[in-house]
Amino acid sequence: MDAAAPFLALGAGRGDVDLTESDGAPFALADDQEASPARRPSQSPAEAAILASGLDVAPREMPALIRRVERRMPADAETVRTALIETRRRAWIARLNDLANRAGRNWVRRAEAETAAGTIRELEPDDATLLAALDAAIASRLRGLGPTPEAALEAIAAELTETGSGSLSADRHAALAREVAGAFGLRDGAEIDFLDAAGAVESRRRREQREAADAARSKRREEVQRLRAWERSLVDSRALPKLLGATEREVLRWVGQGLIPIARRIPVRGKGQEKWEFDPKEVTALRPQVQAWRDTTGRPRDPAAPVVLRPGRAGNAAIARVAALDRYAGHFATARALNRRITLVTGPTNSGKSHTALDRLAASSSGMALAPLRLLAHEFREALASRGVAASLVTGEERMPVPGSRHLAATVEMCPFHNPVDVALIDEAQMLGDRDRGAAWTAAIMGAPAREVFVLGAPECATLVRRIARLCDDEMDEVTLQRKNPLVAARNPVGLGDLQTGDALVAFSRRDVLDLRAELVKRGRRVAVVYGALSPEVRRAEAARFRNGDADVLVATDAIGMGLNLPIRRVVFSTLRKFDGEARRDLNSQEVKQIGGRAGRYGQHEEGIVAVLAGGGSPDFIRAMLSAAPTVPEDPRPLVQPDADIIAAVAAEIGSDSLFGVLARIKRAVLRADDPNYRLADLTQAMAVASAIDGVPGLSLLDRWTYALCPVDERDNGVARLARWAVEHGAGRPVPPPMAGRLPAADRAAREELERAEKVHKRLVAWRWLALRFETAYPDREAALAETTRLDRWIEEVLRQQRRSKLVF
């Protein structure tokens, strides 16, 4: 039997083999040695086959090599050689990444290194061989990024900037352009022309972005200085008698009546008091009214009465009157002209809140259904269609008009405030308390121009909705529903191996969801996943897999707590704590009820069960949260935020074209912290966008305000991306949609590639949102939709893969 035999037959008359490891030397057979089971009775057939191959194997490689050969038994020398190449491939990938980093090629991804290493057939390739394979892999990727070298260069440069992989210096950009030229086979004059043109475009872009950033910083400094100068000009109450020619008693009475506006209130630490300051220019302008005030009977001014404003720049009080956020309900003139009646329908999940409201909406001659998510807007449209009513659809990034239809399904932010209808439905009203989107629900409930307004939500929303009804002077009815079947806490924690068909395992991060999925797939379970980064289309596809029985277990974030109707028998929390954007904390009762309430769909299960994974917390905590009374919000005042009309009015009042300046003044002046009725929504992200794009020429103030409203992820460099797009828009050049380039086969996709595809999808959502508002600047909507669809299908296919894969999960 020779060395190429399928495996080494032990006890077949061969000599002894010395397998002693010495000084890290590779395992090898000496020319005069023969193997014998007598010397190594524990020697496995795989180890024997390796020794028989005559290949030099380092001791550290031997364990992994044995495992690979074992899976291929019987193994000849060529099989062992292939297994050894696979064993060494990880070191080659690390070496390629190191070589790329040393060369400053930060556009090289691990996927290219893996592809390159996979083409190597030598056992000990040198760096030149490795780099040649890497160059070929990169060239293939570059050609897949676009149909032309210009498109490919634009795509990869944007990817580097957007993903935070590192900005490109001018030299690195030129080096990347040379690689792109090589990938597309450009030579001689064609290559020179391409490199010259690419360099010119990049130089212009850098110059324009630098100039826009400088202008934005300059504007911000001016606005800050203007605000500080105004604050320094303020006076306290002791100056008022002289400014108005009045007595101190008269001044105090007029301040109390609201006739003299307070410009700024400064809390006095430790005393529970405030120091009031006044704008001397604004106070002096009131002097002609003093005699009329003295002639009155002392009645305070009606705060709802219109105020005649003088021309010119104003202090905070005048700005507040212009913005009128302290009289926000009056901002919605169409709704206030209607005799509205609000019906608040509260209840836990699975209580049938939407059924009656949808029936009433479908029976009306006109109406709208407002949802928190694009996915739910689609479901409302389908629910109306099932009742024989065709409805148009409007969301942030899509329009689906139905000619002649007088019904609309939309996301809450897209509520049409000027088109009266008979019935409006506003879902998930507990979102009123959400710090990021709560103001949109305030506006929708206050401004929905309908005679009948159905507001649906968890019991926790009742306090805020009642406050809104009072502020709008609307009649209000309340309907309280109970869950149709019981929801109970499991007695004991659930082990991962004890999950059953129909269970939903809930985690609170994408990483945890994918880690749990990987572990379950390893155990032979068929798994569907739902988390926030997935598009509505992919979420629905994954939900359908679970619903149809193609998946045994659903692993999801709290994204399932809103909208998806699923046949979940039992909800199992992987943990009872979550990071809420500021801190890691225990789940509150509303979260446990909202998410856990997805268990036990009525008509499919007699009861819903809520449990916790072993090691994730105590079942007693779940039991306490399920039985807890609805919590009262810490601050019962609804959130409000400015709209385009308010932005324009404040800008005119302060005489500024700076969006940052307008937002800063609104934040400082429009709604005081102790306003009894409203609180100002968080303007942090809008101000960040304003700071980045205030210096872009070619964009109006309201154009910049539209950019500030665009849904972007700051963790994904969203603000910087908006600034780059705004520069192109302002210069009159079309903004191309983000592209993902060539995608690997779904069954070979790494988690990194899945995450990258999800991020590109989110960028496309922002691009399509802007395309609906700036059609000329964002013209290639068909390409954006096609890329969105392609990514949806690819992500769906990746998640459908159920076999265990080291690369994927």
Disulfide bonds with the S-S distance in Angstrom:
none
